[in-house]
């Protein structure tokens, strides 16, 4: 077989990505030096990363990226950064009883971080059980993965900017690329600056609550840690109880930032350029905000009526249960709809009706161009329009009715892409659910049907927590190694929206 793909160019540029990833490792190294914990783990990882990156670059000193090489680069770069990200966990846990000392567990945690999934194999998630540096690296992996490793590299590396449109199209969440400026590298920089700006604002507000005396445990460390995982819709927290560990004020502050994280970041660029009407005119944002509002009202009513005993469960007779119901409902709906995965309550203990609503919410996803995971609002809008068109043409066979979103006609190629992606997503979800349930039972870890379904959708949708033992305060630790490897694969393809990964396994991709 004549291989058409210049794989050396893709791997060489993966080496460049790894070299720059070593710079990010300086952040947890500084934390390690401050707290005098796990310094060697990060020094060793930096040396390994730079060395491997340099050696890979030698495969092709002058790489030329064509569309196929771009697809290959995106897929293997994301796998490579997850592998590198697991090294500090393994080194720090070596010779101890840490669950992260096992390479598969470490890879699971690292992949979950970079893909902003938020699923964890840690038992007790606390700086009391893991060093400050390790926990900060865990948070930072989510922040790096949120807006995209490749998007960041395009913003700073001229050799990637040449084919940046193809690279971003392969990595960015959503069915299409929205170019903000003529130069794709400038678009990448704008997206990262907006992302960085919101992160800084959130960190400032969270630490401000601490200084104001309304959030004693929201220290500067915790403020930075949660800033690093909120905007990327990651969901990791240094606290075992997630956001439930903090005051109601902290929870209310985080809610709007999770909404922001699931919004198309391009809209904020337009606002900065004096076009605030873009928000109300944007069909996808209206659908996104509407979905949050409607489902929040439903869940608030369920919680107020007693679906969650921990919130009171006595209707309006319990003081504060109204505010509590609204806060927990709004927080959990936003968190699961855009795949953040934070929790203010153990929703695995809510009643069946509330859990079904939450499960449906997991399938929605954030906006295209956001850091949210899942199928995405825009795809559901297209599918809804297709359904209406089919019903209309069934009654009027001679009619020609194009699909319009926001006044623009959607190309038929895009429509086929949306249908193909959604069907493939649901097919992989079903197959993965069956495998995980059967494999876990074989390994002595029997799952309920709801737990099996939630394990599959929580990983391919980059959501994180599920139901039952996989709830927001639970863990994926007890799964067999084979199931963990499948879920690592699901997180990987879910973050890259399936196609850029699966196409590598087709013969047509490699043949001339």
Beta strands, then each sheet from edge to edge (+ up, - down):
strand 1: 404-405
strand 2: 408-409
sheet 1: 1+ 2-
end
